[in-house]
Amino acid sequence: MAISRNQPCPCGSGKKYKKCCMVKQKVTDLHKASEKRFFERKEILVNLSTEFVWGKLTSFDHKRLEQIFEKRTERTVSEHGRSIMYHFFTLFIHRYENGLRGIEWFYNEKGPLLEPQLREMASNWTKLQFSLVQIVKFSDEIITYEDVITNKTYPVVVYEGHIADELNVGDGTIGLLELHNQKYYFNGVRTYQDAKRIDRTKRKIELLMQETGLSYEKVMMEYTLEILAEMLSDSLPFRVQEEDIPLYEELGLAHLPLYAEDFVGFYKEKTAGKKGNTLRKYRDSLKDVNELLMRNGYTDLKPIDEKTWIRLLSKEFFDMYEIMTKTLITDLISSLKAFAGWMKKNQKNTLWTGLAEFIKEEESQFISAVQFHNSFFPTYHREMARSSSEAVNILRGDISPNSEIIEGAFEIIKQNKQSFRVRQISVKGSRVKKENRNLEYTISARDAQIKHAEEGLLFYGRIAIGRKNLWELLTIDKAYPRSARKFIEK
């Protein structure tokens, strides 16, 4: 039964229908009518632009374009989606001999002849930019997407037939986002992929930006199909021999980063005919480097520049281990030197060329950092050492219960026979006075500690004032080579 304008609104608000839901209904109806006209114009414009562009192409042109499409997508588009994607390719991606994309070519020649609303829409289509977006939030009528590079958000309208039924937060796609009535709509075809593929695609884009020097927007426009191929590809960046699969798993490379093939090739060459410690050395070292790269989000060696390699090896690698042995660090140094040489011999250009030289220069610092750390209560659990150290020093009479304690990061600046001198480079804890920053302290230490207190080493720890104006070392929580300074100094 129809509701009279002056009857109470059935929603229970107490207002008359004409003052309540009747108004809302009219707004909804107007929105639907506007949206319907919007889609009608889109359909008309697609037909007109396709008719124009394809009317310029011969059968030979189409054959050539299909070959370009297949090559650039590396045949990753399914048979079902190929015809639709190819249509989109001819209008919005491919640049013809005149330097224009299909939609730009159409607008330049036919735009002035279109009625105003179609002309405005066609103009907007020439300016749309491809984006890699990922779902961050759902609501009844809106799905919020975020560009994975720029972090710009897009409220995209949910409308029947145009949004996939089963989507999850993290899923994403590559698409052209068209603004209408302060909301966004996807223009043309798109394919949704899970968060793992979107992350892989993001890394592809970042690599292209670095290699070409182009902006994100230009990379997305110039390499649309290559990026799409990366997102859709189920294949590996290289062919894994079946007999090598256990080796990839053993080295922790089951996620198949771009450097996996190099790691495996290097490992196989260096361990051929070998056994025992040689196998262990290269296996464990490569696993450690792979773990280091994984923790820092790298699946490719090429984007890792000099500064990043230094941070990874001198800071992040040391942070991976609570306790590190001398064997572990010497094996890593030896393996990385050999790997750098192998990459050079095989003319691989994805590795920082100065890596071997850096390791050679810092080798003594790397080893001393490990040994200096382990010289302090080497047989104790670290937490036990930390909690008991102060009490032990008090019982021995080295410090008093009221001794000043300083905690933070220190740099060893001089090594003496029975002590070493440090400069404080950061402070930590409520018992530390900020004015102590950059002050110098002479620390009395045991022979084992002095032996490995190489000048330039850095460590986090606690010291307390003791007898004869010398300081006592209470704990060494972490130790690093000198090259880590810029990454720990705060």
N, C-alpha and C positions, 0 to 999 in steps of 0.2 A: 504494500500500500504506500502510495506517495505521501511524503511528509509535507504539510502546509508550512509556508514560510513563517507563520506566526505561532506555530506549535512549539512546545518545549523541545529542545534538542535531545534526541535519543541517547546522546553520550552521557547525559546526567549532569551536565554543567549547571543547569538551572536557567540558562539563557535561551532565548528564542532561537529556533533553527537558523533563521536568516542572519543572526548575529554571531553564529558559532560555526558549526561544521559545514553549513552551506557555503560560507566564505572560503573555508579550507578546501572544499570540494572544487570550487571554481578555480582556486589557485592551482590545484592538482591538474584539473582539466586543461588549464592554460599551458601549464608546463608540458603536459603530454602532447598537446597540439603543436607547441613550439618544437618539441623534440621530433615529432612526426615530420614536420616540414623540413627540419634540419636533415634528417635521413633521406627524405625525398630529394633534396638538393644534392646531397652527396652521391646518390645513385645516378642522378642526371649528369653530374659532373664527371663521374667515373666513365660513363658511357661516351660522353662527348670527347673527353681527352683520349680515351682508348681508340675511338674511331679516328681521331685526328692522327695520333702517333702511328698506329698500325697501318693507316692509309698511306703513310710515307714509306713503309717498309715493303720490300719485295720478299718473295719466298726465300731467296738467297740470304737476304738480311736476317730473316728470322732464324735460318739455319745457323748462321754465324753467331747470332746472339745466344742461341741455345747452347752452342759450344762454349762461349764465354761464361755463361751462367754455370754450366756443369763444371768447368775448370775452376772457377773461383769458389764455388761451394764444395769442391772436392767430392762431389756426388753424395753429399750428406743429406740432401732433401729427399724425402720419401716419394715414391711414385705418385701417391695420392696428392701430396702437397705441391708437386713440381709445377703443374700447370698454373695453379693459383699464384705461387711464388714468382714464377716467370712473368706473369702479367704485371705484378707489382714491381718487379725488376725493370721492366721496360718503361714504366711511368716515373718511378721515384729514385732509381739507383743508377742505371746506366747513363753515361754521358755520350751523346752522339758526336758526330764529326764537327758539328757546329759549337761544341763545348757545352751544350745545354742538356739537362735531363729532360725526360719526356714531358713532365708537367710544366717545366719552364718554357719549353719550346711551344707547347700548346698555349700557354698564357700570353706569351709574346705576340703570337699571331692571331689568336682568337679572343683573347681577354677583352679587348675594346668592344667586341660584338655581343658580349654576354649581358644579360639583364643584371642590374646592380648587385643583388644578393649572391648570384652565382659568380659574378666577377670578384666580389670580395672574398668568397670562399676559395676561388681558384688562386687569388693572390696569396691568401694564407697558406695554401698548400705548397706554394713554392718556397715558403720560409720555414716549414716544419723541419725539425732536427731529429735524427735518430737518437734514442737514448736506451741505455741498458738499465732497466728498472726492476725493482724487487718489492714484493708485497710486504708491508710493515704493519697493516691494520685492516680489519674488516668491520663494516657496519651494515645495516640492512640495505641501504641504497648506495653506499660508497665503498670502494676499495682504495685504500691509500697506498700509493706506490712511492718508492724513493729511488732516485737515481744513484747508482752505486758509486759513481765517481764524484758527482757534485753535491750529493746529499739533498738536492732539491726534491720536495714532495709534490705529488700530483694526486688530487682527489678524483678518481675515475668512476664515472657513473656505471652502476650495475644495471644492465638492461638485457632482457631475454634474447638469447641467440648470439650475444656478442661478448659474453664473459664465460670462460670455462666453468663447468659446474663444480668440479672438485679441485679447489686450490687451497694452498696452505701458506701461512706466513713464511717468507723466505723464497717462495717460488718467484720466478721472474721471466722476463722476455725482452726482446729488442723490438722497439716500435716507434712510430710517429704519434705523438700525443697532440690532439687537436682541441683547442679551447673553445667552449660554447657555453654561454650563460654561467660563467665562472666555474664551470666543471670541465673535466677533460674526458675525451673519448679517444679510443685507439683508432687510428686511420689505417685501414687496410689489414693485411694478414699479419699474424704473429703466432708464435708457438711458445708455450710455457714449458719451462724446465725447472728442475729442483735447485736448491740453494748451492749444492756442490758444483753443478755445471755453471751456475751464474758466477760463482767465485772464480772458476777456471776462465770464464769469458772475460771477467774483469782483469785478470792478469794478462790475458792476450792484448787487451786494449792498452794497458799500461806499458807493455813491452813495445807495441807499435808507436805509442807516443814518444817513448824514449828513442827508438830507432830512427823515426822520421823527423822528430822535432816539431811535429804538428800538434795543435791543440786537441783536446778531447772531441770537440764538436767536429773538427775537420777529419780526424781519424774515423769517427763514426760515419761520416758522409762518404769518405773516399774508400774505406775498407769495410763497408757494410756486409758484403757477402763473405769476406774472409772471417769476420767476427762471427757472423751467423754460422759458418761452417764449424768454427771452434765450439760454439754452444751446442750444436746438434750432433757433433761427431761422437760416435761410440768407439772409433778406432784409436789406436795409440799413436803418439807422435813418432814412433818408430816400430819396427816389427820385432817382437820378442820371440826368439827361438824357443820351442817347447821345452827342450832340454835345459834351458836357462831359467825357467820359471822358479824352481826351488832356490836358485842363487839370488834372484831378485827379492824373494821373500826373506832369505837369510840375511841379506844386507839391509833390510827394512825399506826396500824400494817398491813394495807392492802398490803404492799409490801412484807409481810411474811418473815421477817428476821428469822434466826435460833433460836433466843431467843423468838420469838413470843409466842410459846406454853408455855414457862415458865412464861412469863408475864401474859398471860391469866389465866393459872392455879393458879398462886399466887393471882391475882385479884379476881377470883371467890371464892377462899377459904376465903380471908380476908373480902369480902363484903357480904358473904352469910347471908341473914336475916337482913342486915344493910341498912340504907338509909341516906339521907341528907349529913352531913359533912364527914362521913366516906367514902361514895361513891366518893364524890368530891376529897377528899384527895388522895386516891389511884389512881383514874382515872387521875387527873391532874399531879400527880408526875410521874406515868408511862409514860404518854404522853411526859412529859419534858425529861425524861431519853431517851426515844425512839428518840425524836427530836435531842438530843445531840449526840446520836450514829449515826444517819443518817447524820448529818452535818459533822461528822468526818469519814464517810465512813465505819462504822462497821455494819455488819449484823450478827455477831456472837460474843458472849462474850468471847469465849475461847482465842482468840489472844490478848485480852486486859490485859496487865500485870500491875504490881504495879505502875510503873512510869506513864503509860498511864492513869490509873484510876485517879491518883492524878492530872494529868494535866487536864483531862476532867472535874473533879468535882471542882477543886479549881480555874481554869482559864477559860476554855471554857464555863462552865455552867454560870459563872458570866457574860461572854461576850454576852450570848444569850439575856440578858435583859438590857434594858436601865434603868428601875426602877424595883427593886425586893422588895417584901414585906417580913416582918418577917414571916407571915403565910406560904408563899410559901417555904421559905428555911427550916422552921421547919417541914413542911409536907414532904418535900423531904428527910430530914435527917431521920425522923421516918419511912418513906416508904422504904428507902434503907436498914436501919437496919433490918426491918421485912423481906424484900426480901432476904437478905443474910442469915438470919436464916431459911427461908423457903427452900432455895436452899440446905443448909446443911442438913436439916431434910429429904429432898427428895433425898439425896445423889447425887446431881448434881455437877459435877466436872468442870463446864465451867466458874465458877466465881472465881475471885481472893479471896483466903481464908482470906486475911487480910482486906477486905473491911469494915466489920462492926467495927473492931478495929480502923481503920483509921478515920472513921466517928465519932466514940465516942471521940477520942482524939482531933479532930478538930472542934467539934460541936460548942463550944463557939466562936472560930475564924470565923466560917461560919456565925453565927448569928450576931456577932459584925460587920463584914464586911458590911453586909446589912444595919444594923442600923446606922453605922457610915456614910455610903454613904447618907442615907436618912436624916441624921441630918442637912445636909447643904441645905438650901432653900427647905425643903421637899414639900412645896405647890407650888413651881414654876416649870415651864418647864425647863429642864436642859439648853437648849440653852439660854433662857431668863436669867436664873441665871448667866450663864457664861458672857454674854455681859454686864449685869448691875452691877455685883459684884464689879468691880474695881471702877466704878463711885460712888457707894454707900459708899465704904470705904473712898474715897477721900472726899465726902461730910460730912461724919461723923468725918473726921479729923484723921482717923486711919492711913492713909498713905498719902503721898504727890503725886502730879502728876509726880514727877521725881523719885519716889521710885523704887529701883531695884526689878525686878520681876523674879522669877525663876520658870520654868515649867519642870515637869518630874515626875519620879516615886520616892516615898518616903516610908521609912519603919519607923513605930512608934517604938521607942526604950525605951521611958519612959513616964509614965503618971503622971502628977502632978495635984494639986488641981485646978489651974486656967490656966494651959497650958499643952502642951505635946511636947516632943522632938522627932525630926525625923532625919533620916539619908537619904541623897539623894542617890539613887542607879542607876538612869539614868537621862539624861538631854534631853531637847527638846526645839526647838524654837530658833530663831535668837537672842533673848534677853538674852539667857542663856550663862554664861561663863563656858567653859568646866572644868576649874579648880575648879568649885564648886562641881564636882562629889565626892560623899562620904563625903562631909562636913555635919556637924550637925547644926540644926536650932531649936530654941525654938519658938513654935507657940502659940500665945494667942488665946483662943477659947472660945465659949459659953459653958455653962454647958452641953447642949445636946450633943455637939461634944466631950467634954472631957469625958463624961460618957461612951461613946462607943469607945474611942480611946485606944483599948486594945493593949498592947505591942505585937509586931510581925505583926500587920496588915500592909498591903501595900495599897498604893493608888496613882493614877495618879491625879495630880492637879497643881494649881498655888499658889505660896505664894509671898508676897511682904513685904519688910522691913517697919516696922511701928515705933511706939514710943517706947522709953526706950529699944532700941535694941531687941525688940521682933518682931517676924514676924506675919503677918496677913494671914489667910487662905482666898484666893480669890475664889477658886473653888475646888470641888472634882468631877472629871469626872468619875472615877471608883475606887472601893475598892475591895480588895481581901484578903483571909486568908493567913497566913504566908506560907502555903505549896505551894503557887503559885510563890514564889520568883524565883526559878530557871527558870521559864517559862516566866518571864517578865523582868528579869534583863539583860540588854544589854550594 
